[in-house]
């Protein structure tokens, strides 16, 4: 007598063996997984300014405007700068808490005023 024949045609006959569906899946061996070291991952993330903590966020020392308002016409412009010039511009921007666009506009106005 077959315990589980095709389309369960032998349901009328009592089987001596109780078949549990899926019982074979439970006995499959599982490969061990190596867990990542949480502290090492957190330390690597903090080196790049990323933190996984859900605690309060430290306040930013400067308040800089974000994206421009919708009614302000802006264009994305990719330029190459020396790293020293970029660092100086970012220091001015952060010290004054303004967008880089505003700093550059003031620099251009000063340059034009000095030329005549």
N, C-alpha and C positions, 0 to 999 in steps of 0.2 A: 504494500500500500504506500502511495506517495503522500507525503505530508502536505505539500503545496503544489498541486498539479495545475496545468494550464486552465485558466478561467475558473478555478476552484470547483471543478466538476465533482470532486469527491466530498463536498461539504455535507452530504447526507450521511456519509460514513464517519464514525468517530475515529479520530487519529489518536494514537497512543502518545504521540510526541507533540508537545505544545510549541508552536513556532512563533517566536517574537519577531515581528517585522523590524528590521533595522538593528538587530542585536549584533550583527557582524560589524557594523560601523563603530560600535562602542569599544570593541576589542582591538581596533587598529592602533598600532603604536604611533605616537606623535614624535616628530623630530624636535629635540630641544631647541629653544630660541635663545639667542644671546641677547640680553637686555642692554640697552645703552645706559651708560653711567649718567644719571641725571645731573650730577654736580659738574661733570666735565662738559656736558652740553650747555648748561647754564653759563659756565665760565667762558666758553668759546663765544656764546652769543653776546655776553656783556662786553667783550672786547670790541664788538662792532656796534654797540649802542642798543642791543636788543635784550629785553628782559622778559622772562616768563612769569614774573610775579604779578599777582593780582592786587597788590597793595596800592596805597595812594601814590600817585605819580608826583615826582619832584617838580616843583614850580620852575618854569623857564625864567632865566635871569633877564631876558629881553623880550619885549612884546613887539613882534614884527607882524606887519600885515601879511596876509596870506595871498590867495589868488586875487586878481583884479576884479572889480565889480563887473557885472555883465554889460553895463553900458560903456565900459572903457575899451577902446579898440587896441588890442595887443596882438603881437605876432611872435611866434617862436623863432629864435635866431640862435643858431649854434656857432660859437666862435671858439678859437683856441687861444688860450692865455698861458703865460708862464705861471708856474705854481706860486711864485712869490707875489705876482700881481693879483692873482686870484685870492690869496690869503689876505693881502692888504685890503682888497675890496670887501671881502667878507668880514674883516674886523671892523671896518667903517660901518658896514650895514648892521652888524650886531650891536655895536656900541650905540648907534642912534636908533635902533629898533625900527628900521625902515626897509622897504623892499629895495633890492639892488637896482631896479629900474629907476626909482626915485633918486638914488645916489648918483647914477649915471646921468640923469637929466640935469641935476645940479652941477655936475662936473662939466657937462657940455655948455651950460649957461655961463659958467665962470670962464671957460675957455673962450667962448665967443665975446664975452665982455672984455677980456684982456687983449683980444686981437683988434679991437677998435670999435 
